[in-house]
């Protein structure tokens, strides 16, 4: 009798890496009109080495050849790049769909109408409070009104299914029902993600990340009411709280396997939440393009090897949470083969109580303080020192 080799589980195939990323994040610029306290890329000022329009188009051509069906564009605030809409049009014309995140500053009625006419562009509006009081404490004065105005413009233009993106903190976790109502009001889909101690988030994580009790509240809410809520696989560290499969998603770290990040100067990182030299895989300009970095980077090859469970090997929940988030461990100074800092079994708590060296981001593009939320059409006189808005 001929034996048939067993077919590997989907998660095992993903852990070995794919020919192209399923989820590619591309930060087009570090320029931003806000100074959110938890910004994972420490955005604010434009980097003068930012990729040119032509270089960005070359990357899009490569993504089309690799059959990357869509790209998540962020920043910074991507819409402040003068060529942003040109790049969006170029991507969609080359069969690469665009999902972009914005604080809403440039979603005018005219822009909303343009977006409503496209079948290949998805818009994600960032909000971190269901009220101005909670949101603006994190994102800056006036940012709640700016975001809701953008949602109103999209709704009025007939844009279908915008996303409202929320980073869950201890100050907004009790507003989950209100966020869902807000999304329903605008015909939008709610997307909630985990707060990571990355970028400026490293400085506020201790005060902002949900308490253990709130983590349980969040898990229970997701199980009871999260059927149509997107999470981007953010909360697999909570999987040990319930039955296997209770939370939708892969329940694994996809860094360098199915996800990665291209930054504004063409550097490729294993994870959007791990912008640090330790997770730098290469540069698309210097090293033969994105395809070459994705397929042959020594870092990505290493990440696609079987990973040790380390200190979590004896835990009965390891198959569910896979040890948690690599970036969360790294930027809190915990070993990568140890427990997640928010481990539901509590193993992260004593680890956080020890003396640790907490790595800093490789670069800080902060302006130092929030700037006024005003919109003008005048281009900046000094691209690195003046507000891009």
C-alpha positions as CSV (number, residue, x, y, z in Angstrom):
1,X,0.0,0.0,0.0
2,X,1.3,3.4,-0.9
3,X,1.5,5.7,2.0
4,X,0.4,9.3,1.7
5,X,2.3,12.0,3.4
6,X,0.2,14.0,5.9
7,X,-0.9,17.4,4.8
8,X,0.5,20.0,7.2
9,X,-2.0,22.2,9.1
10,X,-2.5,25.7,7.7
11,X,-0.8,27.2,10.7
12,X,2.3,25.0,10.1
13,X,2.4,26.1,6.5
14,X,2.3,29.7,7.6
15,X,5.0,29.2,10.1
16,X,7.3,28.1,7.4
17,X,6.7,31.3,5.4
18,X,4.9,31.9,2.1
19,X,6.2,33.1,-1.3
20,X,4.6,36.5,-0.6
21,X,3.2,38.1,2.6
22,X,-0.5,37.9,3.3
23,X,-0.4,41.2,5.2
24,X,2.1,43.7,4.0
25,X,2.2,47.1,5.9
26,X,3.8,50.0,4.1
27,X,4.5,53.2,5.9
28,X,4.8,55.8,3.2
29,X,5.9,58.6,5.4
30,X,6.7,59.5,9.0
31,X,5.2,62.9,8.6
32,X,2.1,63.4,10.7
33,X,-0.1,66.2,11.9
34,X,-0.7,64.4,15.2
35,X,1.6,63.2,18.0
36,X,-0.3,60.3,19.4
37,X,1.3,59.2,22.7
38,X,1.3,55.5,21.7
39,X,2.5,55.9,18.1
40,X,4.3,52.7,17.2
41,X,6.6,54.4,14.7
42,X,7.3,57.6,16.7
43,X,6.0,59.6,13.8
44,X,5.9,63.3,13.3
45,X,8.7,64.5,11.1
46,X,9.3,63.5,7.5
47,X,12.5,61.6,6.8
48,X,14.4,63.4,4.1
49,X,15.5,60.0,2.7
50,X,11.8,59.0,2.0
51,X,11.4,56.9,-1.2
52,X,10.6,58.8,-4.3
53,X,7.4,58.4,-6.3
54,X,9.3,56.3,-8.9
55,X,10.8,54.1,-6.3
56,X,7.4,53.5,-4.7
57,X,6.0,52.6,-8.2
58,X,8.8,50.2,-8.6
59,X,7.8,48.5,-5.4
60,X,4.2,48.3,-6.5
61,X,5.3,46.7,-9.8
62,X,7.2,44.1,-7.8
63,X,4.1,43.5,-5.5
64,X,2.1,42.9,-8.6
65,X,4.6,40.3,-9.9
66,X,4.6,38.6,-6.5
67,X,0.7,38.5,-6.6
68,X,0.4,40.6,-3.4
69,X,-3.3,41.3,-3.6
70,X,-3.4,44.3,-1.3
71,X,-1.2,46.5,0.9
72,X,-1.9,48.2,4.2
73,X,-0.7,51.7,3.8
74,X,0.1,53.8,6.9
75,X,2.5,56.2,8.4
76,X,2.7,58.8,9.9
77,X,-0.3,60.2,8.1
78,X,0.0,58.8,4.5
79,X,-2.4,61.3,2.9
80,X,0.0,64.2,3.6
81,X,2.4,62.8,0.9
82,X,1.9,65.0,-2.2
83,X,1.9,61.9,-4.4
84,X,-0.4,59.8,-2.1
85,X,-3.4,59.7,-4.5
86,X,-1.1,59.1,-7.5
87,X,0.4,56.1,-5.7
88,X,-3.1,54.8,-4.8
89,X,-4.2,55.0,-8.4
90,X,-1.0,53.4,-9.6
91,X,-1.4,50.5,-7.2
92,X,-5.1,49.8,-8.0
93,X,-4.3,50.0,-11.7
94,X,-1.7,47.3,-11.2
95,X,-4.0,44.9,-9.3
96,X,-2.7,45.8,-5.9
97,X,-5.6,46.8,-3.6
98,X,-5.0,49.5,-1.0
99,X,-6.1,49.6,2.6
100,X,-4.9,52.8,4.2
101,X,-5.1,54.1,7.7
102,X,-5.7,57.8,8.4
103,X,-6.6,60.2,11.2
104,X,-9.1,61.7,8.7
105,X,-7.3,65.1,8.2
106,X,-7.7,65.0,4.4
107,X,-10.9,63.1,4.0
108,X,-12.8,66.0,2.7
109,X,-16.2,65.6,0.9
110,X,-14.4,65.7,-2.4
111,X,-11.9,63.0,-1.4
112,X,-14.7,60.9,0.1
113,X,-16.6,61.0,-3.2
114,X,-13.5,59.9,-5.0
115,X,-13.0,57.0,-2.6
116,X,-16.6,56.0,-2.9
117,X,-16.1,55.6,-6.7
118,X,-13.3,53.0,-6.3
119,X,-13.8,49.3,-5.7
120,X,-10.2,48.7,-4.7
121,X,-9.6,51.1,-1.8
122,X,-10.5,50.6,1.8
123,X,-10.3,53.3,4.4
124,X,-9.5,52.9,8.1
125,X,-10.1,55.9,10.4
126,X,-8.2,55.8,13.7
127,X,-10.0,56.5,17.0
128,X,-8.9,55.7,20.5
129,X,-11.9,56.9,22.4
130,X,-15.7,56.7,21.8
131,X,-15.8,60.2,23.3
132,X,-13.6,63.2,22.6
133,X,-12.4,63.3,26.2
134,X,-10.9,59.7,26.1
135,X,-9.7,59.9,22.5
136,X,-8.1,63.3,22.6
137,X,-6.1,62.5,25.7
138,X,-4.2,60.0,23.5
139,X,-4.4,61.4,20.0
140,X,-4.4,65.2,20.6
141,X,-7.0,68.0,21.0
142,X,-9.5,68.1,18.1
143,X,-8.6,64.7,16.8
144,X,-12.0,63.1,17.7
145,X,-13.9,65.7,15.8
146,X,-11.6,65.4,12.9
147,X,-12.0,61.6,12.7
148,X,-15.8,61.7,13.0
149,X,-16.0,64.4,10.4
150,X,-14.1,62.1,8.0
151,X,-16.6,59.3,8.8
152,X,-19.5,61.7,8.1
153,X,-18.0,62.7,4.8
154,X,-17.5,59.0,3.8
155,X,-21.0,58.1,4.8
156,X,-22.5,61.1,2.9
157,X,-20.5,60.1,-0.2
158,X,-21.9,56.6,-0.2
159,X,-18.6,54.9,0.8
160,X,-19.3,51.4,1.9
161,X,-17.9,49.7,4.9
162,X,-15.2,52.1,6.3
163,X,-13.2,50.8,9.2
164,X,-13.0,52.4,12.6
165,X,-9.6,51.3,14.1
166,X,-9.2,51.3,17.9
167,X,-6.1,50.5,20.0
168,X,-7.5,49.1,23.2
169,X,-6.2,50.8,26.4
170,X,-7.3,50.6,30.0
171,X,-9.1,53.9,29.4
172,X,-11.3,52.8,26.5
173,X,-11.8,49.1,27.1
174,X,-15.1,49.9,28.8
175,X,-16.3,51.8,25.7
176,X,-16.3,48.7,23.4
177,X,-20.1,48.8,23.1
178,X,-20.0,52.5,22.4
179,X,-17.4,51.9,19.7
180,X,-19.6,49.3,18.1
181,X,-22.6,51.7,18.2
182,X,-20.4,54.4,16.6
183,X,-19.4,52.0,13.8
184,X,-23.1,51.0,13.2
185,X,-24.0,54.7,13.0
186,X,-21.6,55.3,10.1
187,X,-22.2,51.9,8.4
188,X,-18.6,51.0,9.3
189,X,-16.9,47.9,10.7
190,X,-15.1,48.1,14.0
191,X,-11.5,47.0,14.1
192,X,-9.7,46.7,17.5
193,X,-6.1,46.0,18.0
194,X,-3.7,45.5,20.9
195,X,-1.6,48.2,22.4
196,X,2.1,47.4,21.9
197,X,5.1,48.9,23.7
198,X,6.6,50.0,20.4
199,X,7.8,53.5,19.4
200,X,6.3,56.1,21.7
201,X,4.1,53.4,23.1
202,X,7.1,52.1,25.1
203,X,6.9,55.2,27.2
204,X,3.2,54.9,28.1
205,X,2.6,51.2,28.0
206,X,2.8,50.7,31.7
207,X,0.0,53.3,32.2
208,X,-2.1,52.5,29.2
209,X,-2.2,48.7,28.7
210,X,-5.3,47.0,30.0
211,X,-5.1,45.5,33.5
212,X,-5.4,41.7,33.9
213,X,-9.1,42.1,34.9
214,X,-9.7,44.2,31.8
215,X,-8.0,41.6,29.6
216,X,-10.7,39.2,30.8
217,X,-13.4,41.7,30.1
218,X,-12.0,42.2,26.6
219,X,-11.8,38.5,25.9
220,X,-15.4,37.9,27.1
221,X,-16.6,40.8,24.9
222,X,-14.9,39.5,21.9
223,X,-16.4,36.0,22.4
224,X,-19.9,37.4,23.0
225,X,-20.1,40.3,20.6
226,X,-17.0,40.1,18.3
227,X,-18.4,38.1,15.4
228,X,-18.2,41.0,13.0
229,X,-15.4,42.8,14.7
230,X,-12.0,42.7,13.1
231,X,-8.9,42.1,15.3
232,X,-6.0,41.5,12.9
233,X,-5.0,38.5,15.0
234,X,-4.0,41.0,17.8
235,X,-5.3,39.1,20.8
236,X,-4.0,35.5,20.4
237,X,-2.2,36.0,23.8
238,X,-5.7,35.9,25.3
239,X,-6.6,32.5,23.8
240,X,-5.7,30.6,27.0
241,X,-8.8,32.2,28.7
242,X,-11.2,29.9,26.8
243,X,-11.8,26.9,24.6
244,X,-9.5,26.4,21.6
245,X,-10.7,28.4,18.6
246,X,-13.0,30.7,20.6
247,X,-11.2,33.7,19.2
248,X,-11.0,34.0,15.4
249,X,-7.6,34.2,13.8
250,X,-4.4,32.3,13.3
251,X,-3.2,32.5,16.9
252,X,0.5,32.8,15.9
253,X,3.1,35.4,15.4
254,X,3.4,36.0,11.7
255,X,6.5,38.1,11.8
256,X,8.6,37.4,8.7
257,X,6.4,34.5,7.8
258,X,3.1,36.0,6.6
259,X,3.5,39.7,7.6
260,X,6.2,42.4,7.4
261,X,6.7,46.1,7.1
262,X,8.3,48.4,4.5
263,X,9.2,51.8,6.1
264,X,9.4,55.2,4.3
265,X,13.1,54.7,3.4
266,X,12.6,51.2,2.1
267,X,13.8,49.3,5.1
268,X,12.0,46.0,5.6
269,X,11.1,44.9,9.2
270,X,9.7,41.5,10.3
271,X,6.7,43.1,12.0
272,X,4.9,46.5,11.9
273,X,5.3,46.6,15.7
274,X,9.0,45.8,15.8
275,X,10.7,48.7,14.2
276,X,14.2,48.0,15.6
277,X,17.6,47.0,14.1
278,X,17.1,43.5,15.7
279,X,14.2,42.9,13.3
280,X,15.6,44.7,10.2
281,X,15.6,42.2,7.3
282,X,17.1,44.5,4.6
283,X,16.3,47.4,2.3
284,X,14.4,47.2,-1.0
285,X,16.7,49.8,-2.7
286,X,20.0,48.4,-1.7
287,X,19.3,44.7,-1.7
288,X,17.7,43.8,-5.0
289,X,14.1,44.7,-4.3
290,X,11.4,43.5,-1.9
291,X,11.1,40.1,-3.4
292,X,14.7,39.3,-2.7
293,X,14.5,40.6,0.9
294,X,11.3,38.6,1.6
295,X,12.6,35.3,0.2
296,X,16.2,35.4,1.1
297,X,16.8,37.6,4.1
298,X,18.8,35.7,6.8
299,X,16.4,37.1,9.4
300,X,13.3,35.8,7.7
301,X,15.0,32.5,7.1
302,X,15.7,32.3,10.9
303,X,12.1,33.2,11.8
304,X,10.7,30.5,9.5
305,X,12.7,27.8,11.3
306,X,10.8,25.9,14.0
307,X,10.8,28.0,17.1
308,X,11.4,26.7,20.6
309,X,8.6,27.1,23.2
310,X,11.3,28.0,25.7
311,X,9.9,28.8,29.1
312,X,6.4,28.4,27.9
313,X,6.9,24.7,26.8
314,X,5.3,23.3,29.9
315,X,2.2,25.5,29.8
316,X,-1.0,23.8,28.7
317,X,-2.0,26.9,26.7
318,X,1.1,27.1,24.5
319,X,-0.6,25.7,21.4
320,X,-3.3,28.3,21.8
321,X,-1.2,31.5,22.4
322,X,2.2,30.3,20.9
323,X,4.0,32.4,23.6
324,X,2.3,35.6,22.6
325,X,3.6,38.7,20.8
326,X,7.3,39.0,19.9
327,X,7.3,42.8,19.8
328,X,5.5,43.0,23.2
329,X,8.2,40.8,24.7
330,X,11.1,42.5,23.0
331,X,10.2,46.1,23.9
332,X,9.4,45.3,27.5
333,X,12.8,43.6,27.8
334,X,11.5,40.1,28.2
335,X,13.2,37.1,26.5
336,X,11.6,36.1,23.2
337,X,11.3,32.5,24.2
338,X,9.5,33.5,27.5
339,X,5.9,34.5,28.3
340,X,4.1,37.4,26.9
341,X,4.0,40.4,29.3
342,X,0.2,40.1,29.4
343,X,0.2,36.3,29.7
344,X,-3.2,35.3,31.0
345,X,-1.7,32.8,33.4
346,X,0.1,35.7,35.0
347,X,3.6,34.5,34.1
348,X,4.5,37.9,32.6
349,X,3.9,39.8,35.9
350,X,6.9,38.5,37.8
351,X,9.0,38.8,34.7
352,X,8.0,42.5,34.5
353,X,9.0,43.0,38.1
354,X,12.6,42.2,37.5
355,X,15.3,44.6,36.3
356,X,15.3,44.7,32.5
357,X,17.0,46.5,29.7
358,X,14.2,47.8,27.5
359,X,15.3,48.4,23.9
360,X,14.6,51.7,22.4
361,X,13.3,52.2,18.8
362,X,15.9,52.6,16.2
363,X,14.7,56.1,15.3
364,X,12.4,58.7,16.7
365,X,10.6,61.1,14.3
366,X,8.6,62.9,17.0
367,X,8.1,66.6,16.9
368,X,8.3,67.0,20.6
369,X,4.7,68.2,21.0
370,X,1.4,68.0,19.2
371,X,0.7,70.6,16.5
372,X,-2.4,72.5,15.6
373,X,-4.9,70.5,13.6
374,X,-5.4,72.9,10.7
375,X,-5.6,72.0,7.0
376,X,-4.0,74.2,4.3
377,X,-2.9,73.6,0.8
378,X,0.4,75.4,1.1
379,X,3.3,72.9,0.8
380,X,5.9,72.9,3.6
381,X,8.9,75.1,3.0
382,X,11.2,72.8,4.9
383,X,10.1,69.2,4.5
384,X,11.8,68.0,7.7
385,X,11.0,70.9,10.1
386,X,7.6,72.2,9.2
387,X,4.2,70.7,9.6
388,X,3.2,68.7,6.5
389,X,-0.3,70.0,6.8
